[in-house]
Each structure stands twice: as structure tokens, then as C-alpha cells.
Amino acid sequence: MYFWKRIINKSVRTLIIKLIQNGKPQKALKLTDYLKLTPEKFYYKGICYFETGALESAERHLEKALTLKHDSKNTAQVLAQVYILQKKWESAVKVLSPYKGLTEVERLITIINKSEESRLAYLNYATLLQKAVGMMRSKRYEAAVSHLKNAVCYADEPTDLYNQIGTIYLNCLKDRNKAEEYFSKAYQLSPGNKRIKMNYAKVKLS
């Protein structure tokens, strides 16, 4: 019986992930009721609620998933983002503390512990990124680019943002000149990054 639960879970989980990636978290949320393993059910419900902006529901379900020790590292990092978007700074630090060795975790804890100004800047940054992801999933590429551009001023290191903007211009908006402009900005900041170097070379040769 457990074997079949795992097979069903895998199929449902794959479909849930695909729906979330395609910008359909509401449909994905309905499917979470078919998950047979309780920890995963709480985790994916939490993710779906997070994607729809229902932060209190996301918090409740992700906290339960963490209690049940489902993929604790990833659950903790998503839950931290939920806390941050609600300005629950101490809760965010507490849930991240067991993973202090990770670079991204260390960076987040440092930002939260710096000052109120630092916290609010990161909150603006995280909110804009979340909006950009939503726009990408609904194929509203111009809006996604706009949110990413607005996020640049809040980023300590905007290289990845420039690269993402260049990628959208190249692959989605088919604007080679704009793509080259943003890949060039990313390359100037990080000339040793192989992925950025390849993107910049690709757009210049196209």
C-alpha cells in the first residue's frame, strides 16, 4: 500500500509543480488534496498559498510541514520569505538559524540584523521579485522586466537581475539590442561568470 501511495504522490506532485511553474497556483492548490503523504501535502499547500499571496495560510501550512520535517532546508527558506513579507523579522531569523552555513541564509540573516532600512529595502526587493515571477508565469513579459528593473536599486549585487532581464529580452520579447545592453551590464560586473559570459557572447553573435 505504501508503494502505491508513493507512486500516486509522485504523479500528483509532478503535476502540481508544473501548474505552479505555468502560473496556475490555484489549480495546483486543488490538486494538493490528492497527495497521500501528509508532510508533502502541507508543504505544497503552503507553496501554493505563497504563490497566490495568501501569506497567513502559507505560513500555517509551511510551519506544519517543517514540524513534520519535510525537506526542512527548502521549507525553512520559503517560510522565511513568508515571514519577511509579513515583516516578522525575528521569526525569519529563527527559522533560518539552523542553516547558517548556507551563503544565502547568511546573507538574509545579515540583512535582517543590520537595520530597519536594510530590512525594508530587502522587503521591497523580495516583493518585486515575487511580482516578476508572477508576470513571467502569466507571460506578461514587459511587466516582469519592469519589476526586475525596479528591483535593481534594492539589490546589493544586481548582476543576476541584469542577466534575467537580458534573458527575457532575448528569449521572450525578441529584442536583441536590449538583451545585449543588459547582458553587457551583467558582464561588466561579473566577467568571470561563465553563464553570463556565454549569454553575452551569444547575443553579440546572433
N, C-alpha and C positions, 0 to 999 in steps of 0.2 A: 504493500500500500504506500509506503514512504517513497519507493522508487517512482511510482506514478505521480505522486504529489510533486516531486522534483521535476519531472518531465512537463507536467502542466504548468508549473511555476515558470519554467524556462521559456515556454512558448508565450505565456501571458506577459512576462517581464520584457521579452524582446519587442512585443507589440506596444507596450506602454512606453518604452524608451523611444521607439520610432515615432509615436504620436507626439511625444514631448519635443523631440527634435524638429518635427514638422509644424510646431506651433499650435498643437491641439491638446493642451493640458487638461481641458475639461473632459474630453473624450477619454483621455488616459486615466483620469481620476475614476471614472465609472468602471473601468476595467480592473482597478486595484481590488475591487471586492471579490474578484475571481482568483486572486493569489491565495495559495493554500498554506503558505508558511507565514505565520503571524509577524515575525520581525520584518520581513520584506514588505508585507502589507502596510505596516506603519511607516516604513521608510519611503516607499513610493507614493503613498498618500501625502506624506509631508512634502516631497519634491513637487508633486502636482499642485498642492496648495501654494507653495512658494512661487511656482511659475505663474499662478493666477493672481498673485498678490494678496492672498488670504493669509497674512503673516501669523495671526494668532492660531489658526488651525494648523499651519505648517509647524509652528513651534511645538504645539501639543503632540503632534504625531512623531516629529523627529526626536523629541525628548523621550518618548516611549520606545522608539527604535533604538536609541542609544542605551537605554536601560536594559534592553534585550540583547545588547552588544552586536547589533547588525552593522557590519562594515564600519566599525567605530570611527576610524580616521575620517572617512568621507562624510559620514553622518555628522560628526562634530564640526567639520569645516562648513557644511551647508547650514547647520544650526547656528553657528557663529554669525554667518551672514544675515540670518533671520533676526538674531538679537541686535546686530549692528543697525539694520534698517529700522528697528524699533527704538534705537538709542539705549539699549540695555547693555551698556559697555562692560560692566562688571561680570555679567553673565557670559558675555562673549569671551572675555579673558579666561574665566573659569573653565569653560568647555574646551578651550584651546590648549590650556596649560599642560595636559598630558602629552602633547605632541610638539613641545617646544623645540625639538631638534630640527624640525622641518623649516626650510627657508621662508616659505610663505607665512607659516604660523608665526615665526619670529618677527617678521615684518609687520603683521597685523597687530600683534601684542605691543610692539614698539609704538606704532601709530596711536593706538588706543591710550597708551600710558603717557604720551607726550603732553597734549594739551587739548582743551575743548576745541580750539581752532583746528588742530590736526584731525580730531575726530570728525568734525563737521565736513572738512574737506574730503575725507575718505568716504563719508556718507554720501556726499554729492557724487563722488566718483562711482561708487558702487551702484547708486540709483540709476545713473546714466548708462552704465554698462548693462544693467538689467533691462532697461528700456531698449537699448540697441539690440540685444539678443532677441527680444520680443519682435522687434521690427524685422529683423533678419528672417525669423521663422515664418512671419506672415508675408515675406517677400516685398516689404516696403523698404527698399534698399537706400533710397535717398534719406529717409528718416533715420535709418540706422547710422548712416555716415554722419548726419547732423549730431546725433547723440554722442558718437565717438569723438567728434571734433570738440564738442563741448567738454568732454571728459579730460582732454589733454591738459588743460590748465590745472587740474587737480592731481595729475599723475606725477609721482616723484621721478619716474623713468618712462617717458612716452613712446619709447621705441616700438613696443608691441602694438600700441594703438595706431601708430603711423603705418605699421605693416598690415594691420587689419583693414584700415581704411584703403590702402593701396590694393589689397586683395579684392575688396568689394568693388572698387572702381574697375579693376581689370576683369574679374570673372562675372560680375553681376550687372554692372552698368556699362560695360564695354567702352570705357573711357580711358584709352591708353595714356594720354597726356597727364591726366590727373593721377593715374596709377603710378606713373613714373615719378611725379612730383613727391608723392608720399613714400614710395619705396626709397627715393633718394634721401628724404629726411631720416628714415629709419637707418639707412646705410651709413649716413654721416655720424649718427650716434653710436652705431654698433657695427663697424666694418668687419669685425671678426666673426659675426654671427653667420653661419653657413646658410641658414634658411633665408635670411634677409638678403644676403649676397646673391643667392640664386634667383630670388624674386626680382631683384633689381636688374640683374643681367638678362633675365627672361623678358622683361618689359622693354628694355633697351634694344633687344634683338628682334622683337616682334614687329 
